[in-house]
Amino acid sequence: MAPPPDRPIILELVVRSAHPALLEGLDVWLRLGLLSDETVRQVCEENLVCAIRQPVAVSSQVENDFLTELPPVAAEQPLTDIAARDSPLPRPRGWLAQITQSFMAELSVVWLLFLGVFMVVVSSGVLAASQWRNFSPVGQYGILLGYTLAFWLVSVLTGRRPNLRLTSHMVQIATLLLIPVNFWMMDSFRLSQSISGFSLVAIAAPLLTLVIFSLLKPTPTEPGNTRLILGTAIVLAWLQWGWGWRGFPLVATYVGTIVASLALVYQDRGVGGGDWGVGNRGDGGDGEVEEEGEVGTSSIPIPHPPSHTSHPTPHTPHPTPLSSGFITVAFSVLLLLARAVFVAKVPITRLGLAAGICGWLLCWLSRRNVAHAIWSQVGAGLLLVGWFVAVMVTPPWQAIAISGLGLWLLGDYLLRSGQASYLLAGWLVGLQTVWLLWRIIPPNWQQQLIDTGIQLAGSIAMPAALLGLWFFPYLLLTVFLAFRLRRWQRLDLAKQAELLALGLGIVLAALSSGNSLVRSLNLVLSTLTLAAVVISRRTRPEVPLIYLTHATGLGAIVACIHQIFPNLSLNTWASVFLAGTLIEWVFSALGEGRGQGAEVRGQRGEWRGEGGEERGITGDTETRGHGDTETPQPPPPHPHPPTPHPGTNPPGTSALPWQPSATCS
């Protein structure tokens, strides 16, 4: 056979470029002559080369209207090194210089621009006020309209220059703040009553609406300006119309507050990724956290509290609320409230809910960003002010609504952080809400309920004893909350809720103790509640809980006997207690016998199970023996003593009557 011709062989080698032996292998193949020097260079240039970062001149020009451009600095050399090399050592300064420097550090160009615009507006207003009487209402509003359009024109012209962006932004905000004032003045001057005024209004209203549209249209530089915010700003401006109608100022204020809140919350939901404060569901978001071998329905587990902060940690990036759209909507709502209180003379007690909604909105928008804690504090203050204002009104519907908003916020904070302080605060808010629910009942109905209670239970300790029954549903709600917290594996919060329920139950029992019938009902309901808690536990309940349930049940029995037979003598009561003691002993003996019987049955079942297996093997042997008769031998003794079956009591112990004992057949 002839040898194969000497032809090149194509080998395809797949190897990672970061392999530690790649260069060594190429060098070996090069020395063996399997690769040429050109091939090695080509492979290295194509696969083993990374781009070298060249020093690029970086301009440190700040987007500021008053700062000049600094000399370019190489990107590879940090600015801190240059400052440390060129600047002399700092000399000690006095306390006045330090305070001045700290104050100047807090100031920014944005606030300086805002201060300048504000001074221009105020000075122009003072100048116009000095000559205000020389103009008719149409002329007065014409000055305001021209002033607003001049601001808008300046914002358009400065917006075309890149180095005047901050100035343009501040002038735009000033224009947007002047537009609701324009609609207020159009309604206040009653311009529609004259032909010239109506013509001016017909031109100004659409023109100002177009100005709002041009300034709040969605742009990449203003992510907070959406179509929803644009529509909300237009609605809030037009709500300044019609305040001459009776009752419209209150309606316009609440409509504007609610519309603004819904718009900002919906925008916050879209920006924040749909986070409505339900917490992190973890990896298996569809199933509930298993507790003690139990698998339940889907629920929301509460996270454990973070150790580094006392506020909810933000889950997603959130833009600053100080966008032009947010400022416009917030100012428009505040303008509606100020006009309703100071101009339309709406009673402040009717605006408590509006203040509460504004406070809730600030807390909700700042809940994901710890840097906006000041907004949360201001919102909490507005919530409290609104509640104090509304609680003086009867019926307190506004105070109940504010309490609901507060519970919403506290529940959201609890789900986010898992801190016990939010649970306590929410429980207290819910407790006062139950009191407010009593106040919404008309006074004549309240008196009828009290009279009915006195007829059924007598006048002793009335009507204070009825509080032990009125607040009892809230006690059941607290117990249910503790049950759900245990299912969510938050034992610390569950124990706190149980302690709150225990404290409330003791207080309600003390309030009910003065009246015999109410006391009996309270103790019976408390016994049933404690029994339900004991039965719902998947593991053996705590000994104090068992003793508390037992004692409450005995107290309920004694209270019911006293209610039915109020004139029993001491000898009769002694007989009752003796009979109760005998019944307790009988139940204890039956429980002990049931526990020992379950243990014996478990041992026999285990013995029979092993013996059955051996008899089955013996039967197989007999079958294979084809009729051979053998006397069946008893099973050999168990090499180890049988282990008690789970759920049975050890020998010599007694089972409680309410403790189920497991049997094995």
Secondary structure in CASP SS format (residue, H / E / C, confidence):
PFRMAT SS
TARGET T0000
AUTHOR 0000-0000-0000
METHOD secondary structure of the structure
MODEL  1
M C 1.00
A C 1.00
P C 1.00
P C 1.00
P C 1.00
D C 1.00
R C 1.00
P C 1.00
I C 1.00
I C 1.00
L C 1.00
E C 1.00
L C 1.00
V C 1.00
V C 1.00
R C 1.00
S C 1.00
A C 1.00
H C 1.00
P C 1.00
A C 1.00
L H 1.00
L H 1.00
E H 1.00
G H 1.00
L H 1.00
D H 1.00
V H 1.00
W H 1.00
L H 1.00
R H 1.00
L H 1.00
G C 1.00
L C 1.00
L C 1.00
S C 1.00
D H 1.00
E H 1.00
T H 1.00
V H 1.00
R H 1.00
Q H 1.00
V H 1.00
C H 1.00
E H 1.00
E H 1.00
N H 1.00
L C 1.00
V C 1.00
C C 1.00
A C 1.00
I C 1.00
R C 1.00
Q C 1.00
P C 1.00
V C 1.00
A E 1.00
V E 1.00
S C 1.00
S C 1.00
Q C 1.00
V C 1.00
E C 1.00
N C 1.00
D C 1.00
F C 1.00
L C 1.00
T C 1.00
E C 1.00
L C 1.00
P C 1.00
P C 1.00
V E 1.00
A E 1.00
A C 1.00
E C 1.00
Q C 1.00
P C 1.00
L H 1.00
T H 1.00
D H 1.00
I H 1.00
A H 1.00
A H 1.00
R H 1.00
D H 1.00
S C 1.00
P C 1.00
L C 1.00
P C 1.00
R C 1.00
P C 1.00
R C 1.00
G C 1.00
W H 1.00
L H 1.00
A H 1.00
Q H 1.00
I H 1.00
T H 1.00
Q H 1.00
S H 1.00
F H 1.00
M H 1.00
A H 1.00
E H 1.00
L C 1.00
S C 1.00
V H 1.00
V H 1.00
W H 1.00
L H 1.00
L H 1.00
F H 1.00
L H 1.00
G H 1.00
V H 1.00
F H 1.00
M H 1.00
V H 1.00
V H 1.00
V H 1.00
S H 1.00
S H 1.00
G H 1.00
V H 1.00
L H 1.00
A H 1.00
A H 1.00
S H 1.00
Q C 1.00
W H 1.00
R H 1.00
N H 1.00
F C 1.00
S C 1.00
P H 1.00
V H 1.00
G H 1.00
Q H 1.00
Y H 1.00
G H 1.00
I H 1.00
L H 1.00
L H 1.00
G H 1.00
Y H 1.00
T H 1.00
L H 1.00
A H 1.00
F H 1.00
W H 1.00
L H 1.00
V H 1.00
S H 1.00
V H 1.00
L H 1.00
T H 1.00
G H 1.00
R C 1.00
R C 1.00
P H 1.00
N H 1.00
L H 1.00
R H 1.00
L H 1.00
T H 1.00
S H 1.00
H H 1.00
M H 1.00
V H 1.00
Q H 1.00
I H 1.00
A H 1.00
T H 1.00
L H 1.00
L H 1.00
L H 1.00
I H 1.00
P H 1.00
V H 1.00
N H 1.00
F H 1.00
W H 1.00
M H 1.00
M H 1.00
D H 1.00
S H 1.00
F C 1.00
R C 1.00
L H 1.00
S H 1.00
Q H 1.00
S C 1.00
I H 1.00
S H 1.00
G H 1.00
F H 1.00
S H 1.00
L H 1.00
V H 1.00
A H 1.00
I H 1.00
A H 1.00
A H 1.00
P H 1.00
L H 1.00
L H 1.00
T H 1.00
L H 1.00
V H 1.00
I H 1.00
F H 1.00
S H 1.00
L H 1.00
L H 1.00
K C 1.00
P C 1.00
T E 1.00
P C 1.00
T C 1.00
E E 1.00
P C 1.00
G C 1.00
N C 1.00
T C 1.00
R H 1.00
L H 1.00
I H 1.00
L H 1.00
G H 1.00
T H 1.00
A H 1.00
I H 1.00
V H 1.00
L H 1.00
A H 1.00
W H 1.00
L C 1.00
Q C 1.00
W C 1.00
G C 1.00
W C 1.00
G C 1.00
W C 1.00
R C 1.00
G C 1.00
F H 1.00
P H 1.00
L H 1.00
V H 1.00
A H 1.00
T H 1.00
Y H 1.00
V H 1.00
G H 1.00
T H 1.00
I H 1.00
V H 1.00
A H 1.00
S H 1.00
L H 1.00
A H 1.00
L H 1.00
V H 1.00
Y H 1.00
Q H 1.00
D H 1.00
R H 1.00
G H 1.00
V H 1.00
G C 1.00
G C 1.00
G C 1.00
D C 1.00
W C 1.00
G C 1.00
V C 1.00
G C 1.00
N C 1.00
R C 1.00
G C 1.00
D C 1.00
G C 1.00
G C 1.00
D C 1.00
G C 1.00
E C 1.00
V C 1.00
E C 1.00
E E 1.00
E C 1.00
G C 1.00
E E 1.00
V C 1.00
G C 1.00
T C 1.00
S C 1.00
S C 1.00
I C 1.00
P C 1.00
I C 1.00
P C 1.00
H C 1.00
P C 1.00
P C 1.00
S C 1.00
H C 1.00
T C 1.00
S C 1.00
H C 1.00
P C 1.00
T C 1.00
P C 1.00
H C 1.00
T C 1.00
P C 1.00
H C 1.00
P C 1.00
T C 1.00
P C 1.00
L C 1.00
S C 1.00
S H 1.00
G H 1.00
F H 1.00
I H 1.00
T H 1.00
V H 1.00
A H 1.00
F H 1.00
S H 1.00
V H 1.00
L H 1.00
L H 1.00
L H 1.00
L H 1.00
A H 1.00
R H 1.00
A H 1.00
V H 1.00
F H 1.00
V H 1.00
A C 1.00
K C 1.00
V C 1.00
P C 1.00
I H 1.00
T H 1.00
R H 1.00
L C 1.00
G H 1.00
L H 1.00
A H 1.00
A H 1.00
G H 1.00
I H 1.00
C H 1.00
G H 1.00
W H 1.00
L H 1.00
L H 1.00
C H 1.00
W H 1.00
L H 1.00
S C 1.00
R C 1.00
R C 1.00
N C 1.00
V H 1.00
A H 1.00
H H 1.00
A H 1.00
I H 1.00
W H 1.00
S H 1.00
Q H 1.00
V H 1.00
G H 1.00
A H 1.00
G H 1.00
L H 1.00
L H 1.00
L H 1.00
V H 1.00
G H 1.00
W H 1.00
F H 1.00
V H 1.00
A H 1.00
V C 1.00
M C 1.00
V C 1.00
T C 1.00
P C 1.00
P C 1.00
W H 1.00
Q H 1.00
A H 1.00
I H 1.00
A H 1.00
I H 1.00
S H 1.00
G H 1.00
L H 1.00
G H 1.00
L H 1.00
W H 1.00
L H 1.00
L H 1.00
G H 1.00
D H 1.00
Y H 1.00
L H 1.00
L H 1.00
R H 1.00
S H 1.00
G C 1.00
Q C 1.00
A H 1.00
S H 1.00
Y H 1.00
L H 1.00
L H 1.00
A H 1.00
G H 1.00
W H 1.00
L H 1.00
V H 1.00
G H 1.00
L H 1.00
Q H 1.00
T H 1.00
V H 1.00
W H 1.00
L H 1.00
L H 1.00
W H 1.00
R H 1.00
I C 1.00
I C 1.00
P C 1.00
P H 1.00
N H 1.00
W H 1.00
Q H 1.00
Q H 1.00
Q H 1.00
L H 1.00
I H 1.00
D H 1.00
T H 1.00
G H 1.00
I H 1.00
Q H 1.00
L H 1.00
A H 1.00
G C 1.00
S C 1.00
I C 1.00
A C 1.00
M C 1.00
P C 1.00
A H 1.00
A H 1.00
L H 1.00
L H 1.00
G H 1.00
L H 1.00
W H 1.00
F C 1.00
F H 1.00
P H 1.00
Y H 1.00
L H 1.00
L H 1.00
L H 1.00
T H 1.00
V H 1.00
F H 1.00
L H 1.00
A H 1.00
F H 1.00
R H 1.00
L H 1.00
R H 1.00
R H 1.00
W C 1.00
Q C 1.00
R C 1.00
L H 1.00
D H 1.00
L H 1.00
A H 1.00
K H 1.00
Q H 1.00
A H 1.00
E H 1.00
L H 1.00
L H 1.00
A H 1.00
L H 1.00
G H 1.00
L H 1.00
G H 1.00
I H 1.00
V H 1.00
L H 1.00
A H 1.00
A H 1.00
L H 1.00
S H 1.00
S C 1.00
G C 1.00
N C 1.00
S H 1.00
L H 1.00
V H 1.00
R H 1.00
S H 1.00
L H 1.00
N H 1.00
L H 1.00
V H 1.00
L H 1.00
S H 1.00
T H 1.00
L H 1.00
T H 1.00
L H 1.00
A H 1.00
A H 1.00
V H 1.00
V H 1.00
I H 1.00
S H 1.00
R C 1.00
R C 1.00
T C 1.00
R C 1.00
P C 1.00
E C 1.00
V H 1.00
P H 1.00
L H 1.00
I H 1.00
Y H 1.00
L H 1.00
T H 1.00
H H 1.00
A H 1.00
T H 1.00
G H 1.00
L H 1.00
G H 1.00
A H 1.00
I H 1.00
V H 1.00
A H 1.00
C H 1.00
I H 1.00
H H 1.00
Q H 1.00
I H 1.00
F C 1.00
P C 1.00
N C 1.00
L C 1.00
S C 1.00
L H 1.00
N H 1.00
T H 1.00
W H 1.00
A H 1.00
S H 1.00
V H 1.00
F H 1.00
L H 1.00
A H 1.00
G H 1.00
T H 1.00
L H 1.00
I H 1.00
E H 1.00
W H 1.00
V H 1.00
F H 1.00
S H 1.00
A H 1.00
L H 1.00
G H 1.00
E H 1.00
G H 1.00
R H 1.00
G H 1.00
Q H 1.00
G H 1.00
A H 1.00
E H 1.00
V H 1.00
R H 1.00
G H 1.00
Q H 1.00
R H 1.00
G H 1.00
E H 1.00
W H 1.00
R H 1.00
G H 1.00
E H 1.00
G H 1.00
G H 1.00
E H 1.00
E H 1.00
R H 1.00
G H 1.00
I H 1.00
T H 1.00
G H 1.00
D H 1.00
T H 1.00
E H 1.00
T H 1.00
R H 1.00
G C 1.00
H C 1.00
G C 1.00
D C 1.00
T C 1.00
E C 1.00
T C 1.00
P C 1.00
Q C 1.00
P C 1.00
P C 1.00
P C 1.00
P C 1.00
H C 1.00
P C 1.00
H C 1.00
P C 1.00
P C 1.00
T C 1.00
P C 1.00
H C 1.00
P C 1.00
G C 1.00
T C 1.00
N C 1.00
P C 1.00
P C 1.00
G C 1.00
T C 1.00
S C 1.00
A C 1.00
L C 1.00
P C 1.00
W C 1.00
Q C 1.00
P C 1.00
S C 1.00
A C 1.00
T C 1.00
C C 1.00
S C 1.00
END
